Amino acid sequence: MRWEPSRDQPAGLVFTTPTGRVTDLRSLNRMLTVLCRAANVRRVRVHDLRHTCASLLLAQGVDARTIMETLGHSTITMTLDTYGHVMDTTLKAAADRMDAALGSGEDERENRGAEGLEGPSA
């Protein structure tokens, strides 16, 4: 077979038929089911993989605009509305990391006192 995509199909497809044509979603999900069964893992759909991709990218601190473009959403609002719950968790984790990096005033004073160093009083 010769790989030859049709003229009107989008470029950059990840999944195609052996001849380069667009794979319909039902066929793709059937293939994924077969692969999951062979790997002895829980069955997932392609849509589940999109959600996992977005959630993992957000958890790693990737910005929403990049995720929007990766998933092919038409607007950033769609991305934010769909994955806002993940972003809330990510924002909390970022705030906790910032707090740990900067340290709180109380911990800093305790550390200086423990080392016998006097710093400016707060």
Biopython code that builds the backbone (N, CA, C, O; Angstrom):
import numpy as np
from Bio.PDB.StructureBuilder import StructureBuilder

atoms = [
    (1, "MET", "N", (0.829, -1.188, 0.000)),
    (1, "MET", "CA", (0.000, 0.000, 0.000)),
    (1, "MET", "C", (0.872, 1.250, 0.000)),
    (1, "MET", "O", (1.933, 1.291, 0.622)),
    (2, "ARG", "N", (0.414, 2.228, -0.687)),
    (2, "ARG", "CA", (1.132, 3.498, -0.737)),
    (2, "ARG", "C", (0.467, 4.494, 0.207)),
    (2, "ARG", "O", (-0.751, 4.667, 0.176)),
    (3, "TRP", "N", (1.271, 5.150, 1.049)),
    (3, "TRP", "CA", (0.754, 6.139, 1.998)),
    (3, "TRP", "C", (0.503, 7.422, 1.257)),
    (3, "TRP", "O", (1.443, 8.065, 0.788)),
    (4, "GLU", "N", (-0.767, 7.813, 1.140)),
    (4, "GLU", "CA", (-1.115, 8.989, 0.365)),
    (4, "GLU", "C", (-2.340, 9.677, 0.972)),
    (4, "GLU", "O", (-3.473, 9.301, 0.671)),
    (5, "PRO", "N", (-2.120, 10.682, 1.822)),
    (5, "PRO", "CA", (-3.261, 11.378, 2.422)),
    (5, "PRO", "C", (-4.058, 12.136, 1.378)),
    (5, "PRO", "O", (-3.523, 12.548, 0.348)),
    (6, "SER", "N", (-5.344, 12.318, 1.651)),
    (6, "SER", "CA", (-6.174, 13.081, 0.720)),
    (6, "SER", "C", (-5.814, 14.565, 0.803)),
    (6, "SER", "O", (-5.270, 15.015, 1.811)),
    (7, "ARG", "N", (-6.111, 15.317, -0.240)),
    (7, "ARG", "CA", (-5.739, 16.733, -0.312)),
    (7, "ARG", "C", (-6.441, 17.582, 0.743)),
    (7, "ARG", "O", (-5.893, 18.590, 1.190)),
    (8, "ASP", "N", (-7.655, 17.184, 1.147)),
    (8, "ASP", "CA", (-8.441, 18.029, 2.043)),
    (8, "ASP", "C", (-8.286, 17.679, 3.522)),
    (8, "ASP", "O", (-8.928, 18.296, 4.372)),
    (9, "GLN", "N", (-7.455, 16.711, 3.833)),
    (9, "GLN", "CA", (-7.313, 16.360, 5.252)),
    (9, "GLN", "C", (-6.249, 17.215, 5.919)),
    (9, "GLN", "O", (-5.293, 17.652, 5.278)),
    (10, "PRO", "N", (-6.428, 17.454, 7.241)),
    (10, "PRO", "CA", (-5.450, 18.290, 7.945)),
    (10, "PRO", "C", (-4.072, 17.648, 8.005)),
    (10, "PRO", "O", (-3.936, 16.426, 8.042)),
    (11, "ALA", "N", (-3.064, 18.496, 8.012)),
    (11, "ALA", "CA", (-1.690, 18.002, 8.121)),
    (11, "ALA", "C", (-1.394, 17.670, 9.575)),
    (11, "ALA", "O", (-2.073, 18.155, 10.480)),
    (12, "GLY", "N", (-0.390, 16.851, 9.794)),
    (12, "GLY", "CA", (0.058, 16.572, 11.146)),
    (12, "GLY", "C", (-0.794, 15.583, 11.910)),
    (12, "GLY", "O", (-0.800, 15.610, 13.141)),
    (13, "LEU", "N", (-1.513, 14.711, 11.228)),
    (13, "LEU", "CA", (-2.327, 13.718, 11.930)),
    (13, "LEU", "C", (-1.432, 12.741, 12.679)),
    (13, "LEU", "O", (-0.382, 12.338, 12.179)),
    (14, "VAL", "N", (-1.850, 12.370, 13.866)),
    (14, "VAL", "CA", (-1.087, 11.420, 14.661)),
    (14, "VAL", "C", (-1.459, 9.993, 14.281)),
    (14, "VAL", "O", (-0.589, 9.132, 14.151)),
    (15, "PHE", "N", (-2.744, 9.745, 14.105)),
    (15, "PHE", "CA", (-3.219, 8.413, 13.769)),
    (15, "PHE", "C", (-3.845, 8.426, 12.385)),
    (15, "PHE", "O", (-4.743, 9.218, 12.103)),
    (16, "THR", "N", (-3.362, 7.541, 11.528)),
    (16, "THR", "CA", (-3.914, 7.423, 10.182)),
    (16, "THR", "C", (-4.121, 5.947, 9.866)),
    (16, "THR", "O", (-3.659, 5.066, 10.592)),
    (17, "THR", "N", (-4.827, 5.699, 8.765)),
    (17, "THR", "CA", (-4.920, 4.334, 8.249)),
    (17, "THR", "C", (-3.568, 3.991, 7.625)),
    (17, "THR", "O", (-2.728, 4.877, 7.466)),
    (18, "PRO", "N", (-3.342, 2.749, 7.276)),
    (18, "PRO", "CA", (-2.063, 2.393, 6.641)),
    (18, "PRO", "C", (-1.776, 3.165, 5.355)),
    (18, "PRO", "O", (-0.625, 3.258, 4.931)),
    (19, "THR", "N", (-2.828, 3.722, 4.729)),
    (19, "THR", "CA", (-2.609, 4.485, 3.498)),
    (19, "THR", "C", (-2.546, 5.995, 3.740)),
    (19, "THR", "O", (-2.470, 6.770, 2.787)),
    (20, "GLY", "N", (-2.576, 6.424, 5.022)),
    (20, "GLY", "CA", (-2.422, 7.839, 5.326)),
    (20, "GLY", "C", (-3.719, 8.616, 5.457)),
    (20, "GLY", "O", (-3.695, 9.835, 5.626)),
    (21, "ARG", "N", (-4.844, 7.934, 5.381)),
    (21, "ARG", "CA", (-6.136, 8.614, 5.507)),
    (21, "ARG", "C", (-6.498, 8.804, 6.976)),
    (21, "ARG", "O", (-5.905, 8.190, 7.863)),
    (22, "VAL", "N", (-7.487, 9.671, 7.215)),
    (22, "VAL", "CA", (-7.972, 9.921, 8.562)),
    (22, "VAL", "C", (-8.587, 8.639, 9.126)),
    (22, "VAL", "O", (-9.346, 7.949, 8.446)),
    (23, "THR", "N", (-8.247, 8.332, 10.387)),
    (23, "THR", "CA", (-8.831, 7.179, 11.073)),
    (23, "THR", "C", (-10.063, 7.652, 11.810)),
    (23, "THR", "O", (-10.003, 8.637, 12.546)),
    (24, "ASP", "N", (-11.189, 6.962, 11.626)),
    (24, "ASP", "CA", (-12.378, 7.393, 12.351)),
    (24, "ASP", "C", (-12.245, 6.987, 13.823)),
    (24, "ASP", "O", (-11.568, 6.014, 14.155)),
    (25, "LEU", "N", (-12.901, 7.750, 14.689)),
    (25, "LEU", "CA", (-12.742, 7.595, 16.135)),
    (25, "LEU", "C", (-13.148, 6.208, 16.625)),
    (25, "LEU", "O", (-12.500, 5.653, 17.512)),
    (26, "ARG", "N", (-14.210, 5.644, 16.059)),
    (26, "ARG", "CA", (-14.630, 4.308, 16.513)),
    (26, "ARG", "C", (-13.546, 3.266, 16.242)),
    (26, "ARG", "O", (-13.274, 2.417, 17.091)),
    (27, "SER", "N", (-12.934, 3.327, 15.076)),
    (27, "SER", "CA", (-11.860, 2.378, 14.756)),
    (27, "SER", "C", (-10.663, 2.585, 15.679)),
    (27, "SER", "O", (-10.044, 1.623, 16.135)),
    (28, "LEU", "N", (-10.350, 3.833, 15.945)),
    (28, "LEU", "CA", (-9.221, 4.150, 16.821)),
    (28, "LEU", "C", (-9.477, 3.625, 18.236)),
    (28, "LEU", "O", (-8.583, 3.050, 18.858)),
    (29, "ASN", "N", (-10.682, 3.821, 18.738)),
    (29, "ASN", "CA", (-11.015, 3.310, 20.068)),
    (29, "ASN", "C", (-10.994, 1.785, 20.105)),
    (29, "ASN", "O", (-10.589, 1.203, 21.111)),
    (30, "ARG", "N", (-11.420, 1.130, 19.031)),
    (30, "ARG", "CA", (-11.340, -0.350, 18.970)),
    (30, "ARG", "C", (-9.889, -0.812, 19.019)),
    (30, "ARG", "O", (-9.559, -1.770, 19.718)),
    (31, "MET", "N", (-9.024, -0.124, 18.272)),
    (31, "MET", "CA", (-7.598, -0.491, 18.290)),
    (31, "MET", "C", (-7.002, -0.277, 19.680)),
    (31, "MET", "O", (-6.200, -1.085, 20.148)),
    (32, "LEU", "N", (-7.394, 0.804, 20.330)),
    (32, "LEU", "CA", (-6.904, 1.092, 21.670)),
    (32, "LEU", "C", (-7.390, 0.041, 22.670)),
    (32, "LEU", "O", (-6.653, -0.344, 23.578)),
    (33, "THR", "N", (-8.622, -0.417, 22.503)),
    (33, "THR", "CA", (-9.158, -1.479, 23.367)),
    (33, "THR", "C", (-8.344, -2.752, 23.220)),
    (33, "THR", "O", (-8.035, -3.415, 24.210)),
    (34, "VAL", "N", (-7.999, -3.093, 21.996)),
    (34, "VAL", "CA", (-7.179, -4.287, 21.749)),
    (34, "VAL", "C", (-5.812, -4.139, 22.410)),
    (34, "VAL", "O", (-5.317, -5.080, 23.029)),
    (35, "LEU", "N", (-5.200, -2.963, 22.281)),
    (35, "LEU", "CA", (-3.892, -2.724, 22.889)),
    (35, "LEU", "C", (-3.967, -2.772, 24.417)),
    (35, "LEU", "O", (-3.074, -3.320, 25.064)),
    (36, "CYS", "N", (-5.012, -2.211, 24.989)),
    (36, "CYS", "CA", (-5.175, -2.244, 26.449)),
    (36, "CYS", "C", (-5.345, -3.679, 26.937)),
    (36, "CYS", "O", (-4.760, -4.070, 27.948)),
    (37, "ARG", "N", (-6.132, -4.445, 26.229)),
    (37, "ARG", "CA", (-6.337, -5.846, 26.607)),
    (37, "ARG", "C", (-5.012, -6.611, 26.525)),
    (37, "ARG", "O", (-4.686, -7.388, 27.422)),
    (38, "ALA", "N", (-4.256, -6.393, 25.459)),
    (38, "ALA", "CA", (-2.969, -7.085, 25.288)),
    (38, "ALA", "C", (-1.976, -6.692, 26.381)),
    (38, "ALA", "O", (-1.154, -7.507, 26.800)),
    (39, "ALA", "N", (-2.052, -5.446, 26.838)),
    (39, "ALA", "CA", (-1.140, -4.969, 27.876)),
    (39, "ALA", "C", (-1.671, -5.270, 29.283)),
    (39, "ALA", "O", (-1.004, -5.003, 30.283)),
    (40, "ASN", "N", (-2.875, -5.825, 29.338)),
    (40, "ASN", "CA", (-3.508, -6.170, 30.611)),
    (40, "ASN", "C", (-3.685, -4.934, 31.504)),
    (40, "ASN", "O", (-3.417, -4.969, 32.705)),
    (41, "VAL", "N", (-4.149, -3.833, 30.875)),
    (41, "VAL", "CA", (-4.448, -2.609, 31.616)),
    (41, "VAL", "C", (-5.909, -2.232, 31.390)),
    (41, "VAL", "O", (-6.563, -2.729, 30.472)),
    (42, "ARG", "N", (-6.396, -1.355, 32.238)),
    (42, "ARG", "CA", (-7.779, -0.897, 32.155)),
    (42, "ARG", "C", (-8.036, -0.262, 30.793)),
    (42, "ARG", "O", (-7.183, 0.449, 30.260)),
    (43, "ARG", "N", (-9.204, -0.520, 30.238)),
    (43, "ARG", "CA", (-9.580, 0.044, 28.944)),
    (43, "ARG", "C", (-9.745, 1.551, 29.065)),
    (43, "ARG", "O", (-10.377, 2.040, 30.002)),
    (44, "VAL", "N", (-9.177, 2.282, 28.118)),
    (44, "VAL", "CA", (-9.346, 3.724, 28.038)),
    (44, "VAL", "C", (-9.733, 4.099, 26.616)),
    (44, "VAL", "O", (-9.487, 3.354, 25.667)),
    (45, "ARG", "N", (-10.335, 5.252, 26.495)),
    (45, "ARG", "CA", (-10.693, 5.781, 25.178)),
    (45, "ARG", "C", (-9.695, 6.867, 24.793)),
    (45, "ARG", "O", (-8.950, 7.365, 25.637)),
    (46, "VAL", "N", (-9.685, 7.226, 23.528)),
    (46, "VAL", "CA", (-8.807, 8.298, 23.055)),
    (46, "VAL", "C", (-9.118, 9.584, 23.825)),
    (46, "VAL", "O", (-8.205, 10.325, 24.191)),
    (47, "HIS", "N", (-10.383, 9.844, 24.065)),
    (47, "HIS", "CA", (-10.779, 11.040, 24.803)),
    (47, "HIS", "C", (-10.172, 11.031, 26.214)),
    (47, "HIS", "O", (-9.768, 12.078, 26.720)),
    (48, "ASP", "N", (-10.109, 9.857, 26.846)),
    (48, "ASP", "CA", (-9.477, 9.742, 28.170)),
    (48, "ASP", "C", (-7.998, 10.115, 28.095)),
    (48, "ASP", "O", (-7.462, 10.733, 29.015)),
    (49, "LEU", "N", (-7.352, 9.744, 27.014)),
    (49, "LEU", "CA", (-5.935, 10.063, 26.846)),
    (49, "LEU", "C", (-5.728, 11.574, 26.704)),
    (49, "LEU", "O", (-4.735, 12.112, 27.191)),
    (50, "ARG", "N", (-6.659, 12.253, 26.042)),
    (50, "ARG", "CA", (-6.584, 13.718, 25.925)),
    (50, "ARG", "C", (-6.664, 14.357, 27.301)),
    (50, "ARG", "O", (-5.890, 15.259, 27.621)),
    (51, "HIS", "N", (-7.605, 13.885, 28.115)),
    (51, "HIS", "CA", (-7.748, 14.431, 29.469)),
    (51, "HIS", "C", (-6.492, 14.172, 30.293)),
    (51, "HIS", "O", (-6.030, 15.049, 31.024)),
    (52, "THR", "N", (-5.950, 12.980, 30.175)),
    (52, "THR", "CA", (-4.730, 12.644, 30.911)),
    (52, "THR", "C", (-3.579, 13.536, 30.467)),
    (52, "THR", "O", (-2.816, 14.037, 31.295)),
    (53, "CYS", "N", (-3.458, 13.730, 29.170)),
    (53, "CYS", "CA", (-2.405, 14.595, 28.629)),
    (53, "CYS", "C", (-2.524, 16.003, 29.212)),
    (53, "CYS", "O", (-1.541, 16.553, 29.710)),
    (54, "ALA", "N", (-3.712, 16.583, 29.154)),
    (54, "ALA", "CA", (-3.906, 17.939, 29.658)),
    (54, "ALA", "C", (-3.631, 18.014, 31.154)),
    (54, "ALA", "O", (-2.975, 18.947, 31.617)),
    (55, "SER", "N", (-4.122, 17.048, 31.908)),
    (55, "SER", "CA", (-3.924, 17.056, 33.361)),
    (55, "SER", "C", (-2.455, 16.950, 33.725)),
    (55, "SER", "O", (-1.985, 17.650, 34.622)),
    (56, "LEU", "N", (-1.727, 16.080, 33.036)),
    (56, "LEU", "CA", (-0.297, 15.926, 33.316)),
    (56, "LEU", "C", (0.486, 17.183, 32.934)),
    (56, "LEU", "O", (1.393, 17.595, 33.658)),
    (57, "LEU", "N", (0.139, 17.788, 31.809)),
    (57, "LEU", "CA", (0.820, 19.019, 31.409)),
    (57, "LEU", "C", (0.571, 20.133, 32.421)),
    (57, "LEU", "O", (1.497, 20.855, 32.792)),
    (58, "LEU", "N", (-0.669, 20.274, 32.866)),
    (58, "LEU", "CA", (-0.976, 21.286, 33.883)),
    (58, "LEU", "C", (-0.234, 21.012, 35.178)),
    (58, "LEU", "O", (0.298, 21.930, 35.803)),
    (59, "ALA", "N", (-0.199, 19.758, 35.577)),
    (59, "ALA", "CA", (0.489, 19.394, 36.821)),
    (59, "ALA", "C", (1.980, 19.690, 36.738)),
    (59, "ALA", "O", (2.625, 19.917, 37.761)),
    (60, "GLN", "N", (2.528, 19.688, 35.533)),
    (60, "GLN", "CA", (3.945, 19.982, 35.348)),
    (60, "GLN", "C", (4.200, 21.474, 35.142)),
    (60, "GLN", "O", (5.337, 21.887, 34.911)),
    (61, "GLY", "N", (3.144, 22.278, 35.225)),
    (61, "GLY", "CA", (3.310, 23.721, 35.126)),
    (61, "GLY", "C", (3.301, 24.283, 33.712)),
    (61, "GLY", "O", (3.678, 25.437, 33.508)),
    (62, "VAL", "N", (2.880, 23.497, 32.739)),
    (62, "VAL", "CA", (2.798, 23.999, 31.366)),
    (62, "VAL", "C", (1.647, 25.006, 31.299)),
    (62, "VAL", "O", (0.582, 24.773, 31.871)),
    (63, "ASP", "N", (1.862, 26.114, 30.608)),
    (63, "ASP", "CA", (0.846, 27.164, 30.572)),
    (63, "ASP", "C", (-0.370, 26.746, 29.745)),
    (63, "ASP", "O", (-0.276, 25.915, 28.842)),
    (64, "ALA", "N", (-1.504, 27.342, 30.080)),
    (64, "ALA", "CA", (-2.780, 26.978, 29.464)),
    (64, "ALA", "C", (-2.785, 27.217, 27.960)),
    (64, "ALA", "O", (-3.399, 26.445, 27.222)),
    (65, "ARG", "N", (-2.122, 28.256, 27.490)),
    (65, "ARG", "CA", (-2.078, 28.547, 26.047)),
    (65, "ARG", "C", (-1.417, 27.396, 25.282)),
    (65, "ARG", "O", (-1.904, 26.982, 24.230)),
    (66, "THR", "N", (-0.318, 26.890, 25.811)),
    (66, "THR", "CA", (0.372, 25.765, 25.160)),
    (66, "THR", "C", (-0.510, 24.524, 25.157)),
    (66, "THR", "O", (-0.567, 23.799, 24.163)),
    (67, "ILE", "N", (-1.189, 24.285, 26.257)),
    (67, "ILE", "CA", (-2.086, 23.115, 26.340)),
    (67, "ILE", "C", (-3.238, 23.273, 25.352)),
    (67, "ILE", "O", (-3.628, 22.312, 24.690)),
    (68, "MET", "N", (-3.779, 24.481, 25.253)),
    (68, "MET", "CA", (-4.847, 24.759, 24.287)),
    (68, "MET", "C", (-4.400, 24.386, 22.872)),
    (68, "MET", "O", (-5.127, 23.726, 22.129)),
    (69, "GLU", "N", (-3.198, 24.818, 22.520)),
    (69, "GLU", "CA", (-2.694, 24.532, 21.177)),
    (69, "GLU", "C", (-2.393, 23.053, 20.990)),
    (69, "GLU", "O", (-2.623, 22.504, 19.913)),
    (70, "THR", "N", (-1.879, 22.401, 22.035)),
    (70, "THR", "CA", (-1.579, 20.968, 21.956)),
    (70, "THR", "C", (-2.848, 20.151, 21.716)),
    (70, "THR", "O", (-2.859, 19.228, 20.902)),
    (71, "LEU", "N", (-3.909, 20.501, 22.429)),
    (71, "LEU", "CA", (-5.164, 19.755, 22.316)),
    (71, "LEU", "C", (-6.009, 20.188, 21.130)),
    (71, "LEU", "O", (-6.962, 19.501, 20.762)),
    (72, "GLY", "N", (-5.667, 21.327, 20.527)),
    (72, "GLY", "CA", (-6.424, 21.801, 19.380)),
    (72, "GLY", "C", (-7.724, 22.491, 19.758)),
    (72, "GLY", "O", (-8.645, 22.571, 18.945)),
    (73, "HIS", "N", (-7.808, 22.999, 21.004)),
    (73, "HIS", "CA", (-9.003, 23.748, 21.384)),
    (73, "HIS", "C", (-9.039, 25.057, 20.605)),
    (73, "HIS", "O", (-7.998, 25.633, 20.293)),
    (74, "SER", "N", (-10.246, 25.518, 20.295)),
    (74, "SER", "CA", (-10.389, 26.740, 19.508)),
    (74, "SER", "C", (-10.158, 27.992, 20.342)),
    (74, "SER", "O", (-9.758, 29.026, 19.807)),
    (75, "THR", "N", (-10.406, 27.912, 21.645)),
    (75, "THR", "CA", (-10.215, 29.070, 22.519)),
    (75, "THR", "C", (-9.562, 28.631, 23.829)),
    (75, "THR", "O", (-9.672, 27.477, 24.242)),
    (76, "ILE", "N", (-8.889, 29.569, 24.461)),
    (76, "ILE", "CA", (-8.288, 29.278, 25.759)),
    (76, "ILE", "C", (-9.378, 29.097, 26.817)),
    (76, "ILE", "O", (-9.183, 28.382, 27.799)),
    (77, "THR", "N", (-10.521, 29.745, 26.612)),
    (77, "THR", "CA", (-11.646, 29.592, 27.539)),
    (77, "THR", "C", (-12.091, 28.144, 27.613)),
    (77, "THR", "O", (-12.404, 27.641, 28.692)),
    (78, "MET", "N", (-12.122, 27.480, 26.482)),
    (78, "MET", "CA", (-12.509, 26.065, 26.465)),
    (78, "MET", "C", (-11.543, 25.244, 27.318)),
    (78, "MET", "O", (-11.973, 24.389, 28.092)),
    (79, "THR", "N", (-10.264, 25.494, 27.182)),
    (79, "THR", "CA", (-9.250, 24.774, 27.956)),
    (79, "THR", "C", (-9.410, 25.071, 29.442)),
    (79, "THR", "O", (-9.403, 24.158, 30.268)),
    (80, "LEU", "N", (-9.552, 26.343, 29.778)),
    (80, "LEU", "CA", (-9.658, 26.739, 31.183)),
    (80, "LEU", "C", (-10.941, 26.204, 31.815)),
    (80, "LEU", "O", (-10.925, 25.761, 32.963)),
    (81, "ASP", "N", (-12.055, 26.242, 31.075)),
    (81, "ASP", "CA", (-13.312, 25.721, 31.607)),
    (81, "ASP", "C", (-13.245, 24.214, 31.827)),
    (81, "ASP", "O", (-13.783, 23.698, 32.807)),
    (82, "THR", "N", (-12.583, 23.510, 30.909)),
    (82, "THR", "CA", (-12.525, 22.055, 30.992)),
    (82, "THR", "C", (-11.558, 21.578, 32.072)),
    (82, "THR", "O", (-11.827, 20.586, 32.750)),
    (83, "TYR", "N", (-10.434, 22.277, 32.235)),
    (83, "TYR", "CA", (-9.393, 21.793, 33.134)),
    (83, "TYR", "C", (-9.139, 22.711, 34.323)),
    (83, "TYR", "O", (-8.096, 22.615, 34.970)),
    (84, "GLY", "N", (-10.083, 23.596, 34.613)),
    (84, "GLY", "CA", (-9.933, 24.524, 35.722)),
    (84, "GLY", "C", (-9.722, 23.838, 37.056)),
    (84, "GLY", "O", (-8.967, 24.334, 37.892)),
    (85, "HIS", "N", (-10.380, 22.697, 37.270)),
    (85, "HIS", "CA", (-10.221, 21.983, 38.544)),
    (85, "HIS", "C", (-8.793, 21.503, 38.733)),
    (85, "HIS", "O", (-8.292, 21.488, 39.858)),
    (86, "VAL", "N", (-8.134, 21.115, 37.664)),
    (86, "VAL", "CA", (-6.736, 20.684, 37.752)),
    (86, "VAL", "C", (-5.854, 21.892, 38.023)),
    (86, "VAL", "O", (-4.886, 21.809, 38.779)),
    (87, "MET", "N", (-6.195, 23.018, 37.398)),
    (87, "MET", "CA", (-5.397, 24.225, 37.577)),
    (87, "MET", "C", (-5.465, 24.719, 39.021)),
    (87, "MET", "O", (-4.470, 25.223, 39.543)),
    (88, "ASP", "N", (-6.628, 24.584, 39.680)),
    (88, "ASP", "CA", (-6.736, 24.986, 41.081)),
    (88, "ASP", "C", (-5.729, 24.217, 41.933)),
    (88, "ASP", "O", (-5.060, 24.804, 42.783)),
    (89, "THR", "N", (-5.620, 22.917, 41.711)),
    (89, "THR", "CA", (-4.667, 22.079, 42.447)),
    (89, "THR", "C", (-3.238, 22.500, 42.134)),
    (89, "THR", "O", (-2.391, 22.564, 43.025)),
    (90, "THR", "N", (-2.979, 22.784, 40.870)),
    (90, "THR", "CA", (-1.644, 23.197, 40.444)),
    (90, "THR", "C", (-1.273, 24.545, 41.056)),
    (90, "THR", "O", (-0.135, 24.742, 41.482)),
    (91, "LEU", "N", (-2.225, 25.468, 41.099)),
    (91, "LEU", "CA", (-1.958, 26.773, 41.704)),
    (91, "LEU", "C", (-1.644, 26.636, 43.183)),
    (91, "LEU", "O", (-0.749, 27.318, 43.682)),
    (92, "LYS", "N", (-2.353, 25.778, 43.894)),
    (92, "LYS", "CA", (-2.088, 25.548, 45.319)),
    (92, "LYS", "C", (-0.683, 24.982, 45.493)),
    (92, "LYS", "O", (0.060, 25.413, 46.375)),
    (93, "ALA", "N", (-0.319, 24.012, 44.645)),
    (93, "ALA", "CA", (1.017, 23.412, 44.726)),
    (93, "ALA", "C", (2.088, 24.463, 44.434)),
    (93, "ALA", "O", (3.136, 24.473, 45.081)),
    (94, "ALA", "N", (1.833, 25.345, 43.468)),
    (94, "ALA", "CA", (2.805, 26.398, 43.146)),
    (94, "ALA", "C", (2.953, 27.352, 44.328)),
    (94, "ALA", "O", (4.065, 27.771, 44.650)),
    (95, "ALA", "N", (1.845, 27.697, 44.972)),
    (95, "ALA", "CA", (1.904, 28.581, 46.141)),
    (95, "ALA", "C", (2.682, 27.920, 47.281)),
    (95, "ALA", "O", (3.457, 28.582, 47.971)),
    (96, "ASP", "N", (2.474, 26.619, 47.476)),
    (96, "ASP", "CA", (3.212, 25.893, 48.515)),
    (96, "ASP", "C", (4.713, 25.872, 48.226)),
    (96, "ASP", "O", (5.530, 26.004, 49.137)),
    (97, "ARG", "N", (5.068, 25.704, 46.948)),
    (97, "ARG", "CA", (6.493, 25.706, 46.579)),
    (97, "ARG", "C", (7.111, 27.080, 46.787)),
    (97, "ARG", "O", (8.248, 27.200, 47.241)),
    (98, "MET", "N", (6.347, 28.116, 46.450)),
    (98, "MET", "CA", (6.842, 29.480, 46.647)),
    (98, "MET", "C", (7.037, 29.743, 48.134)),
    (98, "MET", "O", (8.039, 30.337, 48.531)),
    (99, "ASP", "N", (6.096, 29.311, 48.952)),
    (99, "ASP", "CA", (6.206, 29.489, 50.396)),
    (99, "ASP", "C", (7.444, 28.765, 50.922)),
    (99, "ASP", "O", (8.173, 29.297, 51.759)),
    (100, "ALA", "N", (7.676, 27.555, 50.430)),
    (100, "ALA", "CA", (8.848, 26.794, 50.873)),
    (100, "ALA", "C", (10.146, 27.474, 50.429)),
    (100, "ALA", "O", (11.128, 27.490, 51.170)),
    (101, "ALA", "N", (10.144, 28.035, 49.216)),
    (101, "ALA", "CA", (11.347, 28.690, 48.704)),
    (101, "ALA", "C", (11.660, 29.965, 49.474)),
    (101, "ALA", "O", (12.818, 30.245, 49.783)),
    (102, "LEU", "N", (10.631, 30.729, 49.778)),
    (102, "LEU", "CA", (10.841, 31.994, 50.468)),
    (102, "LEU", "C", (10.909, 31.817, 51.980)),
    (102, "LEU", "O", (11.536, 32.609, 52.685)),
    (103, "GLY", "N", (10.263, 30.780, 52.459)),
    (103, "GLY", "CA", (10.216, 30.548, 53.895)),
    (103, "GLY", "C", (9.328, 31.577, 54.555)),
    (103, "GLY", "O", (9.208, 32.707, 54.081)),
    (104, "SER", "N", (8.712, 31.188, 55.639)),
    (104, "SER", "CA", (7.882, 32.148, 56.368)),
    (104, "SER", "C", (8.764, 32.893, 57.350)),
    (104, "SER", "O", (9.807, 32.378, 57.751)),
    (105, "GLY", "N", (8.367, 34.099, 57.748)),
    (105, "GLY", "CA", (9.146, 34.908, 58.684)),
    (105, "GLY", "C", (9.391, 34.180, 59.997)),
    (105, "GLY", "O", (10.473, 34.290, 60.574)),
    (106, "GLU", "N", (8.404, 33.440, 60.474)),
    (106, "GLU", "CA", (8.532, 32.747, 61.759)),
    (106, "GLU", "C", (9.630, 31.691, 61.710)),
    (106, "GLU", "O", (10.458, 31.610, 62.617)),
    (107, "ASP", "N", (9.638, 30.881, 60.653)),
    (107, "ASP", "CA", (10.668, 29.842, 60.525)),
    (107, "ASP", "C", (12.055, 30.466, 60.428)),
    (107, "ASP", "O", (13.018, 29.959, 61.004)),
    (108, "GLU", "N", (12.147, 31.587, 59.683)),
    (108, "GLU", "CA", (13.434, 32.244, 59.501)),
    (108, "GLU", "C", (13.989, 32.746, 60.835)),
    (108, "GLU", "O", (15.174, 32.581, 61.128)),
    (109, "ARG", "N", (13.111, 33.367, 61.646)),
    (109, "ARG", "CA", (13.550, 33.866, 62.952)),
    (109, "ARG", "C", (13.997, 32.716, 63.851)),
    (109, "ARG", "O", (14.987, 32.835, 64.574)),
    (110, "GLU", "N", (13.258, 31.593, 63.803)),
    (110, "GLU", "CA", (13.635, 30.438, 64.629)),
    (110, "GLU", "C", (14.991, 29.904, 64.214)),
    (110, "GLU", "O", (15.800, 29.544, 65.069)),
    (111, "ASN", "N", (15.258, 29.847, 62.905)),
    (111, "ASN", "CA", (16.542, 29.332, 62.415)),
    (111, "ASN", "C", (17.697, 30.238, 62.821)),
    (111, "ASN", "O", (18.753, 29.745, 63.216)),
    (112, "ARG", "N", (17.514, 31.567, 62.731)),
    (112, "ARG", "CA", (18.577, 32.488, 63.136)),
    (112, "ARG", "C", (18.858, 32.355, 64.624)),
    (112, "ARG", "O", (20.015, 32.345, 65.044)),
    (113, "GLY", "N", (17.793, 32.253, 65.426)),
    (113, "GLY", "CA", (17.964, 32.115, 66.867)),
    (113, "GLY", "C", (18.649, 30.832, 67.222)),
    (113, "GLY", "O", (19.465, 30.809, 68.143)),
    (114, "ALA", "N", (18.348, 29.758, 66.527)),
    (114, "ALA", "CA", (18.950, 28.465, 66.807)),
    (114, "ALA", "C", (20.431, 28.464, 66.475)),
    (114, "ALA", "O", (21.209, 27.735, 67.092)),
    (115, "GLU", "N", (20.831, 29.293, 65.485)),
    (115, "GLU", "CA", (22.231, 29.337, 65.087)),
    (115, "GLU", "C", (23.012, 30.398, 65.864)),
    (115, "GLU", "O", (24.215, 30.560, 65.661)),
    (116, "GLY", "N", (22.319, 31.123, 66.758)),
    (116, "GLY", "CA", (22.992, 32.163, 67.523)),
    (116, "GLY", "C", (23.199, 33.428, 66.737)),
    (116, "GLY", "O", (24.023, 34.263, 67.113)),
    (117, "LEU", "N", (22.459, 33.592, 65.637)),
    (117, "LEU", "CA", (22.578, 34.788, 64.817)),
    (117, "LEU", "C", (21.425, 35.710, 65.134)),
    (117, "LEU", "O", (20.283, 35.270, 65.266)),
    (118, "GLU", "N", (21.714, 36.948, 65.252)),
    (118, "GLU", "CA", (20.653, 37.931, 65.489)),
    (118, "GLU", "C", (20.401, 38.687, 64.194)),
    (118, "GLU", "O", (21.325, 39.221, 63.581)),
    (119, "GLY", "N", (19.182, 38.721, 63.802)),
    (119, "GLY", "CA", (18.805, 39.464, 62.604)),
    (119, "GLY", "C", (17.888, 40.591, 63.001)),
    (119, "GLY", "O", (17.578, 40.755, 64.181)),
    (120, "PRO", "N", (17.452, 41.368, 62.035)),
    (120, "PRO", "CA", (16.545, 42.476, 62.341)),
    (120, "PRO", "C", (15.240, 41.931, 62.890)),
    (120, "PRO", "O", (14.765, 40.887, 62.443)),
    (121, "SER", "N", (14.665, 42.619, 63.844)),
    (121, "SER", "CA", (13.409, 42.139, 64.409)),
    (121, "SER", "C", (12.281, 42.484, 63.460)),
    (121, "SER", "O", (12.338, 43.476, 62.733)),
    (122, "ALA", "N", (11.249, 41.642, 63.479)),
    (122, "ALA", "CA", (10.132, 41.834, 62.553)),
    (122, "ALA", "C", (9.069, 42.709, 63.142)),
    (122, "ALA", "O", (8.056, 42.973, 62.494)),
]
sb = StructureBuilder()
sb.init_structure("model")
sb.init_model(0)
sb.init_chain("A")
sb.init_seg("    ")
for serial, (resi, resn, name, xyz) in enumerate(atoms, 1):
    if name == "N":
        sb.init_residue(resn, " ", resi, " ")
    sb.init_atom(name, np.array(xyz, "f"), 0.0, 1.0, " ", f" {name:<3s}", serial, name[0])
structure = sb.get_structure()
